[in-house]
Amino acid sequence: MDYQRLITIEPGKMGGKPCIRGMRITVYDVLDYLASEMSEEQILADFPDLTHEDIRACLAFAADRERKLISIPAA
């Protein structure tokens, strides 16, 4: 998924954290809701400006960020 058109980073907004479509909803917020066992439907009901595609973009962003982390070799 091309999350780059949905995930924005603006220095003056939310401390420069990755946000969804320039809104004040961060990728972290969405991931935290999912991790706390909220369903997509619950998140969308609480945040009607979000879409299923926004949630998928957050997951894709997190996966890409994880993939880019430098792994530390085992000692």
N, CA, C and O atoms as CSV, one atom per row, in Angstrom:
chain,resi,resn,atom,element,x,y,z
A,1,MET,N,N,0.842,-1.186,0.000
A,1,MET,CA,C,0.000,0.000,0.000
A,1,MET,C,C,0.882,1.242,0.000
A,1,MET,O,O,1.907,1.287,0.680
A,2,ASP,N,N,0.480,2.235,-0.758
A,2,ASP,CA,C,1.202,3.507,-0.799
A,2,ASP,C,C,0.654,4.415,0.304
A,2,ASP,O,O,-0.246,5.221,0.067
A,3,TYR,N,N,1.201,4.275,1.495
A,3,TYR,CA,C,0.719,5.051,2.636
A,3,TYR,C,C,1.180,6.503,2.581
A,3,TYR,O,O,0.643,7.341,3.305
A,4,GLN,N,N,2.154,6.816,1.747
A,4,GLN,CA,C,2.752,8.147,1.746
A,4,GLN,C,C,1.781,9.260,1.364
A,4,GLN,O,O,2.000,10.418,1.719
A,5,ARG,N,N,0.729,8.929,0.657
A,5,ARG,CA,C,-0.237,9.984,0.327
A,5,ARG,C,C,-1.230,10.218,1.464
A,5,ARG,O,O,-1.957,11.211,1.457
A,6,LEU,N,N,-1.266,9.305,2.444
A,6,LEU,CA,C,-2.204,9.430,3.559
A,6,LEU,C,C,-1.528,9.822,4.869
A,6,LEU,O,O,-2.141,10.491,5.701
A,7,ILE,N,N,-0.288,9.420,5.060
A,7,ILE,CA,C,0.440,9.720,6.287
A,7,ILE,C,C,1.289,10.968,6.044
A,7,ILE,O,O,2.128,11.000,5.144
A,8,THR,N,N,1.056,11.990,6.863
A,8,THR,CA,C,1.761,13.257,6.688
A,8,THR,C,C,2.578,13.573,7.937
A,8,THR,O,O,2.212,13.201,9.052
A,9,ILE,N,N,3.675,14.258,7.725
A,9,ILE,CA,C,4.509,14.708,8.836
A,9,ILE,C,C,4.749,16.203,8.632
A,9,ILE,O,O,5.372,16.626,7.658
A,10,GLU,N,N,4.236,16.990,9.583
A,10,GLU,CA,C,4.388,18.440,9.527
A,10,GLU,C,C,5.038,18.893,10.827
A,10,GLU,O,O,4.521,18.606,11.907
A,11,PRO,N,N,6.172,19.601,10.741
A,11,PRO,CA,C,6.892,19.996,11.949
A,11,PRO,C,C,6.028,20.741,12.973
A,11,PRO,O,O,6.221,20.556,14.175
A,12,GLY,N,N,5.096,21.563,12.539
A,12,GLY,CA,C,4.289,22.364,13.462
A,12,GLY,C,C,3.015,21.694,13.938
A,12,GLY,O,O,2.239,22.308,14.671
A,13,LYS,N,N,2.780,20.468,13.547
A,13,LYS,CA,C,1.541,19.786,13.924
A,13,LYS,C,C,1.857,18.541,14.722
A,13,LYS,O,O,2.628,17.690,14.277
A,14,MET,N,N,1.263,18.430,15.906
A,14,MET,CA,C,1.410,17.261,16.774
A,14,MET,C,C,2.884,16.922,17.027
A,14,MET,O,O,3.259,15.752,17.112
A,15,GLY,N,N,3.697,17.948,17.142
A,15,GLY,CA,C,5.115,17.748,17.446
A,15,GLY,C,C,5.888,17.049,16.348
A,15,GLY,O,O,6.937,16.459,16.609
A,16,GLY,N,N,5.385,17.105,15.116
A,16,GLY,CA,C,6.067,16.473,13.994
A,16,GLY,C,C,5.845,14.976,13.900
A,16,GLY,O,O,6.525,14.292,13.135
A,17,LYS,N,N,4.889,14.458,14.678
A,17,LYS,CA,C,4.580,13.023,14.621
A,17,LYS,C,C,3.793,12.717,13.352
A,17,LYS,O,O,3.069,13.577,12.849
A,18,PRO,N,N,3.928,11.509,12.834
A,18,PRO,CA,C,3.164,11.125,11.652
A,18,PRO,C,C,1.657,11.159,11.944
A,18,PRO,O,O,1.184,10.560,12.911
A,19,CYS,N,N,0.928,11.862,11.100
A,19,CYS,CA,C,-0.515,12.017,11.256
A,19,CYS,C,C,-1.235,11.483,10.020
A,19,CYS,O,O,-0.614,11.195,8.997
A,20,ILE,N,N,-2.527,11.361,10.134
A,20,ILE,CA,C,-3.331,10.861,9.036
A,20,ILE,C,C,-3.939,12.039,8.286
A,20,ILE,O,O,-4.706,12.821,8.848
A,21,ARG,N,N,-3.587,12.152,7.014
A,21,ARG,CA,C,-4.116,13.167,6.100
A,21,ARG,C,C,-4.114,14.573,6.677
A,21,ARG,O,O,-5.042,15.345,6.436
A,22,GLY,N,N,-3.076,14.912,7.438
A,22,GLY,CA,C,-2.952,16.263,7.978
A,22,GLY,C,C,-3.868,16.545,9.154
A,22,GLY,O,O,-3.882,17.661,9.673
A,23,MET,N,N,-4.630,15.554,9.579
A,23,MET,CA,C,-5.507,15.742,10.739
A,23,MET,C,C,-4.671,15.640,12.011
A,23,MET,O,O,-3.473,15.362,11.960
A,24,ARG,N,N,-5.309,15.865,13.131
A,24,ARG,CA,C,-4.624,15.783,14.410
A,24,ARG,C,C,-4.808,14.402,15.036
A,24,ARG,O,O,-4.912,14.277,16.256
A,25,ILE,N,N,-4.847,13.388,14.213
A,25,ILE,CA,C,-4.908,11.996,14.648
A,25,ILE,C,C,-3.601,11.358,14.204
A,25,ILE,O,O,-3.300,11.298,13.012
A,26,THR,N,N,-2.828,10.884,15.173
A,26,THR,CA,C,-1.510,10.338,14.844
A,26,THR,C,C,-1.589,8.849,14.509
A,26,THR,O,O,-2.532,8.152,14.883
A,27,VAL,N,N,-0.578,8.396,13.800
A,27,VAL,CA,C,-0.431,6.975,13.504
A,27,VAL,C,C,-0.346,6.213,14.823
A,27,VAL,O,O,-0.945,5.147,14.971
A,28,TYR,N,N,0.394,6.760,15.773
A,28,TYR,CA,C,0.530,6.123,17.078
A,28,TYR,C,C,-0.835,5.912,17.725
A,28,TYR,O,O,-1.106,4.841,18.268
A,29,ASP,N,N,-1.695,6.927,17.671
A,29,ASP,CA,C,-3.027,6.807,18.271
A,29,ASP,C,C,-3.776,5.610,17.691
A,29,ASP,O,O,-4.327,4.795,18.432
A,30,VAL,N,N,-3.792,5.510,16.378
A,30,VAL,CA,C,-4.528,4.425,15.719
A,30,VAL,C,C,-3.922,3.072,16.084
A,30,VAL,O,O,-4.650,2.124,16.379
A,31,LEU,N,N,-2.601,2.978,16.064
A,31,LEU,CA,C,-1.948,1.717,16.429
A,31,LEU,C,C,-2.234,1.357,17.884
A,31,LEU,O,O,-2.434,0.187,18.209
A,32,ASP,N,N,-2.254,2.354,18.750
A,32,ASP,CA,C,-2.540,2.115,20.161
A,32,ASP,C,C,-3.977,1.622,20.348
A,32,ASP,O,O,-4.225,0.730,21.159
A,33,TYR,N,N,-4.912,2.193,19.610
A,33,TYR,CA,C,-6.310,1.729,19.690
A,33,TYR,C,C,-6.407,0.273,19.233
A,33,TYR,O,O,-7.081,-0.538,19.868
A,34,LEU,N,N,-5.736,-0.048,18.138
A,34,LEU,CA,C,-5.760,-1.427,17.647
A,34,LEU,C,C,-5.118,-2.376,18.658
A,34,LEU,O,O,-5.618,-3.477,18.888
A,35,ALA,N,N,-4.012,-1.946,19.258
A,35,ALA,CA,C,-3.320,-2.781,20.241
A,35,ALA,C,C,-4.154,-2.986,21.501
A,35,ALA,O,O,-3.997,-3.992,22.193
A,36,SER,N,N,-5.035,-2.042,21.800
A,36,SER,CA,C,-5.892,-2.172,22.980
A,36,SER,C,C,-7.183,-2.930,22.656
A,36,SER,O,O,-8.148,-2.911,23.420
A,37,GLU,N,N,-7.166,-3.595,21.500
A,37,GLU,CA,C,-8.252,-4.474,21.054
A,37,GLU,C,C,-9.509,-3.754,20.579
A,37,GLU,O,O,-10.586,-4.348,20.536
A,38,MET,N,N,-9.379,-2.477,20.222
A,38,MET,CA,C,-10.505,-1.814,19.556
A,38,MET,C,C,-10.563,-2.366,18.135
A,38,MET,O,O,-9.530,-2.573,17.500
A,39,SER,N,N,-11.751,-2.597,17.652
A,39,SER,CA,C,-11.904,-3.051,16.272
A,39,SER,C,C,-11.848,-1.843,15.338
A,39,SER,O,O,-11.995,-0.698,15.765
A,40,GLU,N,N,-11.633,-2.127,14.063
A,40,GLU,CA,C,-11.665,-1.036,13.077
A,40,GLU,C,C,-13.001,-0.319,13.133
A,40,GLU,O,O,-13.051,0.909,13.055
A,41,GLU,N,N,-14.076,-1.068,13.265
A,41,GLU,CA,C,-15.410,-0.479,13.296
A,41,GLU,C,C,-15.569,0.463,14.494
A,41,GLU,O,O,-16.186,1.522,14.372
A,42,GLN,N,N,-15.016,0.081,15.648
A,42,GLN,CA,C,-15.090,0.950,16.828
A,42,GLN,C,C,-14.284,2.227,16.607
A,42,GLN,O,O,-14.730,3.319,16.958
A,43,ILE,N,N,-13.111,2.085,16.031
A,43,ILE,CA,C,-12.274,3.262,15.766
A,43,ILE,C,C,-12.986,4.193,14.795
A,43,ILE,O,O,-13.027,5.405,15.006
A,44,LEU,N,N,-13.543,3.629,13.735
A,44,LEU,CA,C,-14.243,4.453,12.738
A,44,LEU,C,C,-15.482,5.110,13.332
A,44,LEU,O,O,-15.836,6.222,12.941
A,45,ALA,N,N,-16.140,4.444,14.263
A,45,ALA,CA,C,-17.316,5.041,14.915
A,45,ALA,C,C,-16.898,6.209,15.810
A,45,ALA,O,O,-17.592,7.224,15.875
A,46,ASP,N,N,-15.760,6.064,16.500
A,46,ASP,CA,C,-15.263,7.128,17.381
A,46,ASP,C,C,-14.645,8.293,16.605
A,46,ASP,O,O,-14.659,9.434,17.065
A,47,PHE,N,N,-14.104,7.991,15.426
A,47,PHE,CA,C,-13.432,9.002,14.594
A,47,PHE,C,C,-14.001,8.933,13.181
A,47,PHE,O,O,-13.387,8.331,12.300
A,48,PRO,N,N,-15.159,9.539,12.953
A,48,PRO,CA,C,-15.835,9.420,11.653
A,48,PRO,C,C,-15.062,10.001,10.472
A,48,PRO,O,O,-15.392,9.714,9.322
A,49,ASP,N,N,-14.042,10.812,10.738
A,49,ASP,CA,C,-13.232,11.352,9.636
A,49,ASP,C,C,-12.248,10.325,9.088
A,49,ASP,O,O,-11.700,10.511,8.002
A,50,LEU,N,N,-12.017,9.236,9.835
A,50,LEU,CA,C,-11.107,8.189,9.385
A,50,LEU,C,C,-11.810,7.207,8.457
A,50,LEU,O,O,-13.033,7.070,8.476
A,51,THR,N,N,-11.007,6.530,7.646
A,51,THR,CA,C,-11.526,5.502,6.741
A,51,THR,C,C,-10.758,4.198,6.979
A,51,THR,O,O,-9.719,4.189,7.640
A,52,HIS,N,N,-11.281,3.110,6.437
A,52,HIS,CA,C,-10.565,1.836,6.513
A,52,HIS,C,C,-9.184,1.979,5.870
A,52,HIS,O,O,-8.208,1.405,6.352
A,53,GLU,N,N,-9.109,2.736,4.798
A,53,GLU,CA,C,-7.831,2.943,4.113
A,53,GLU,C,C,-6.829,3.666,5.013
A,53,GLU,O,O,-5.634,3.373,4.966
A,54,ASP,N,N,-7.304,4.606,5.833
A,54,ASP,CA,C,-6.425,5.303,6.766
A,54,ASP,C,C,-5.810,4.317,7.764
A,54,ASP,O,O,-4.619,4.386,8.066
A,55,ILE,N,N,-6.636,3.405,8.266
A,55,ILE,CA,C,-6.155,2.421,9.238
A,55,ILE,C,C,-5.136,1.489,8.584
A,55,ILE,O,O,-4.110,1.169,9.185
A,56,ARG,N,N,-5.415,1.058,7.361
A,56,ARG,CA,C,-4.453,0.216,6.642
A,56,ARG,C,C,-3.154,0.968,6.392
A,56,ARG,O,O,-2.074,0.379,6.444
A,57,ALA,N,N,-3.254,2.283,6.115
A,57,ALA,CA,C,-2.051,3.094,5.900
A,57,ALA,C,C,-1.209,3.167,7.169
A,57,ALA,O,O,0.020,3.151,7.093
A,58,CYS,N,N,-1.849,3.247,8.331
A,58,CYS,CA,C,-1.111,3.260,9.597
A,58,CYS,C,C,-0.347,1.954,9.782
A,58,CYS,O,O,0.815,1.956,10.189
A,59,LEU,N,N,-1.005,0.845,9.483
A,59,LEU,CA,C,-0.347,-0.461,9.605
A,59,LEU,C,C,0.813,-0.588,8.616
A,59,LEU,O,O,1.874,-1.106,8.964
A,60,ALA,N,N,0.612,-0.119,7.397
A,60,ALA,CA,C,1.671,-0.178,6.385
A,60,ALA,C,C,2.848,0.706,6.784
A,60,ALA,O,O,4.004,0.325,6.602
A,61,PHE,N,N,2.555,1.884,7.327
A,61,PHE,CA,C,3.602,2.791,7.795
A,61,PHE,C,C,4.423,2.122,8.890
A,61,PHE,O,O,5.653,2.157,8.857
A,62,ALA,N,N,3.741,1.508,9.866
A,62,ALA,CA,C,4.433,0.844,10.974
A,62,ALA,C,C,5.269,-0.331,10.470
A,62,ALA,O,O,6.394,-0.534,10.926
A,63,ALA,N,N,4.731,-1.095,9.544
A,63,ALA,CA,C,5.473,-2.235,8.995
A,63,ALA,C,C,6.708,-1.748,8.251
A,63,ALA,O,O,7.778,-2.344,8.373
A,64,ASP,N,N,6.572,-0.677,7.486
A,64,ASP,CA,C,7.707,-0.138,6.748
A,64,ASP,C,C,8.773,0.399,7.699
A,64,ASP,O,O,9.969,0.209,7.476
A,65,ARG,N,N,8.338,1.059,8.739
A,65,ARG,CA,C,9.279,1.601,9.725
A,65,ARG,C,C,10.024,0.464,10.434
A,65,ARG,O,O,11.230,0.558,10.663
A,66,GLU,N,N,9.315,-0.593,10.775
A,66,GLU,CA,C,9.929,-1.758,11.409
A,66,GLU,C,C,10.947,-2.409,10.481
A,66,GLU,O,O,12.026,-2.815,10.911
A,67,ARG,N,N,10.592,-2.501,9.211
A,67,ARG,CA,C,11.470,-3.117,8.220
A,67,ARG,C,C,12.765,-2.331,8.081
A,67,ARG,O,O,13.812,-2.911,7.794
A,68,LYS,N,N,12.705,-1.015,8.281
A,68,LYS,CA,C,13.881,-0.155,8.101
A,68,LYS,C,C,14.769,-0.066,9.344
A,68,LYS,O,O,15.860,0.499,9.279
A,69,LEU,N,N,14.317,-0.618,10.476
A,69,LEU,CA,C,15.138,-0.603,11.675
A,69,LEU,C,C,16.391,-1.427,11.460
A,69,LEU,O,O,16.373,-2.455,10.783
A,70,ILE,N,N,17.447,-0.970,12.033
A,70,ILE,CA,C,18.708,-1.707,11.936
A,70,ILE,C,C,18.678,-2.830,12.961
A,70,ILE,O,O,18.431,-2.594,14.144
A,71,SER,N,N,18.927,-4.030,12.512
A,71,SER,CA,C,18.950,-5.134,13.460
A,71,SER,C,C,20.348,-5.266,14.068
A,71,SER,O,O,21.366,-5.044,13.411
A,72,ILE,N,N,20.352,-5.632,15.338
A,72,ILE,CA,C,21.609,-5.783,16.057
A,72,ILE,C,C,21.985,-7.261,16.033
A,72,ILE,O,O,21.208,-8.107,16.475
A,73,PRO,N,N,23.158,-7.570,15.526
A,73,PRO,CA,C,23.560,-8.980,15.473
A,73,PRO,C,C,23.670,-9.580,16.879
A,73,PRO,O,O,24.041,-8.898,17.834
A,74,ALA,N,N,23.341,-10.858,16.981
A,74,ALA,CA,C,23.458,-11.547,18.262
A,74,ALA,C,C,24.923,-11.679,18.641
A,74,ALA,O,O,25.784,-11.882,17.784
A,75,ALA,N,N,25.194,-11.564,19.920
A,75,ALA,CA,C,26.592,-11.642,20.394
A,75,ALA,C,C,27.056,-13.075,20.489
A,75,ALA,O,O,28.199,-13.329,20.868
